[in-house]
Amino acid sequence: MLPDQLPYLKSLANCLNKIRTAGYTVIFNKVAEGLQAIHNNIVYPPGAYKIINTFQFEAISHPGAQAVMYMIETNDGVKGTLVNANTVSY
């Protein structure tokens, strides 16, 4: 499938919406101990989750602004996403 056939991959918001329809509804945050599911504050240490896929996005108006979205599944069946946004200086 070509990128123009996958319009949901063109923006972070569209990709998040599409992935949520596939059941990846929990939002994770990075914490010192691992990943925390914000809906119930459970912390998953390394080894208790796996990254299923990653997507990288660049802002059109500011090429140095990037975001990476991770699709995550935990050992106890929780599915969600983590978005890591940063700005790169060239």
TAVEN-V83600 format. One record per backbone hydrogen bond with DSSP energy under -0.5 kcal/mol. NH is the residue of the N-H (numbers start at 1). CO is the residue of the C=O. E is the energy in kcal/mol with one decimal. If there is no record, write none. Layout:
NH&CO&E ; NH&CO&E
//
This chain:
5&2&-2.2 ; 6&3&-1.4 ; 9&6&-2.1 ; 10&7&-1.5 ; 11&8&-0.5 ; 15&11&-2.2 ; 16&12&-2.8 ; 17&13&-2.2 ; 18&14&-2.2 ; 19&15&-2.6 ; 20&16&-2.3 ; 21&17&-1.3 ; 22&18&-0.6 ; 22&19&-1.0 ; 23&20&-1.7 ; 24&19&-1.7 ; 25&23&-1.6 ; 25&79&-0.8 ; 26&79&-2.0 ; 28&26&-0.5 ; 28&81&-2.9 ; 29&36&-2.2 ; 31&34&-2.7 ; 34&31&-1.4 ; 35&44&-2.5 ; 36&29&-2.9 ; 37&42&-2.7 ; 38&27&-2.5 ; 38&36&-0.6 ; 40&37&-0.8 ; 41&37&-1.9 ; 44&35&-3.9 ; 44&42&-0.5 ; 45&43&-0.6 ; 48&45&-2.4 ; 50&73&-2.7 ; 52&50&-0.7 ; 52&71&-2.9 ; 53&71&-0.9 ; 55&69&-2.3 ; 57&67&-3.1 ; 59&62&-0.6 ; 59&65&-2.4 ; 65&62&-2.6 ; 66&64&-0.6 ; 66&86&-3.2 ; 67&57&-2.3 ; 68&84&-2.4 ; 69&55&-3.0 ; 70&82&-3.0 ; 71&53&-2.9 ; 72&70&-0.5 ; 72&80&-3.1 ; 73&50&-2.3 ; 74&78&-2.6 ; 75&48&-2.7 ; 77&74&-1.9 ; 80&72&-2.4 ; 81&26&-2.5 ; 82&70&-1.7 ; 84&68&-3.1 ; 84&82&-0.5 ; 85&83&-0.6 ; 86&66&-2.8 ; 88&64&-3.7
//
